Amino acid sequence: MFMRHLTGLYQVPAQTLHEILHAASVFKPSLLQSPPKLFSTLAGKTVVNLFFENSTRTRTSFELAERRLGASSVNFAAAQSSTSKGESLLDTVANIEAMQVDAYVIRHPHAGAAELLTKHTQKPVINAGDGQHEHPTQALLDIFTLQETFEKLSGLRVLILGDILHSRVARSNIFGLQTLGAKVSLCAPPTLLPREIHRLGVTVFTDIREAIRNCDAVNVLRIQLEREAGGFIPSLSEYHRFYGLTEEAVAVASKKIFILHPGPINREIEISSSVADRFGSDAQEMPQAKSESLILRQVTNGVAVRMAVLHLLLSSSPLPSPN
Ligand code: CP
């Protein structure tokens, strides 16, 4: 039986991760058709997207995934809701549940919010990012993109670069990638590394050139200024100089490396525009280029991965035929 909720990738078994990645590969071709193919495996279901924090990619892709599987989507934006009058998360959900819904996608600024919800509903809960804790579907789409690019995850050397301290994306990626046999390293200024990070079995660098030299892919993280990350570095321009993924930094790679970023991007802070925007065809026209960006491919894959997760959690039908 598939899991009941998806609140994180910590201790999720490899078999479950493979099941999600396989389902995403079934749904991916439908996204490349024009118009995208629609399915009906969630016909009659209603999914509520509870967003207590801003989002562009996650919210839009969940909504598209729900609609393309035939579900109805209800979008709850905290700023326009009775949360602003003091209603609690649990009261909000109890009231929405009284209207007969089938699942929740929740983004919340507080770590543990998705897990808390699972204790107060019988419906499946999907964590769309909770504070600095986990963002499992982001990591799954990152991992799916790496698997599409490299075919094999076992032994793949993935560097996570940037504001690790405040990052739920880093934590979910570390858990998922390690379960699937990838070798994860981290690079950040010492002030942006969690104190106990070595216990997670990762290699830690503070020198970007050393970190990049022998990796296959770099997942670049945003400096989370809304979580006060600016107070942990001398200045944004110095951060860019020492930890930004620039042409000079990628030039030290021993072979071409692939670049991911969960978005939104702070251009010319954690990544240079020229590195972020060099996609497949541009990179092929520049054989000397040391990097290729997968950033927009990640966004496309986000819809496939969220279709996979929603289908596996909510549908009793088998996976549809991809054609
Ligand atoms: N990667 C990500 O979570 O982006 P959004 O905040 O736009 O959803």
Boltz pocket constraint, residues with backbone or C-beta under 6 A from the ligand:
constraints:
  - pocket:
      binder: B
      contacts: [[A, 54], [A, 55], [A, 56], [A, 57], [A, 58], [A, 59], [A, 128], [A, 129], [A, 138], [A, 262], [A, 263], [A, 264]]
      max_distance: 6.0
